[in-house]
Amino acid sequence: MRTTLDIPEELLRDVAAILKTKKRNEAVRLALSDFVSRNRRKALLAMKGSLDIEDVSPYLERAELEEAHVADRPRTARRRDKV
């Protein structure tokens, strides 16, 4: 999508230098992507302690052990009855 933006030349040069890119549109895209990523991470960290999540690791461990036990069983040969 094309958009016309009025960005100070010095700011654009600084962003491109920090991100080590020569293309202006890539510098803007990377800077915006980084901005969004940092703010999403910040929002997740702000939620710390506000979620009540049950520890299901014992259930997962038991299911994995049962699955491994089934996989270790020798397979019985299937016989096809002749018609």
Residue pairs with C-beta under 8 A, 6 or more apart in sequence:
5 28
7 28
12 24
12 27
12 28
15 27
15 28
15 31
16 22
16 23
16 24
16 27
19 26
19 27
19 30
19 31
21 27
21 30
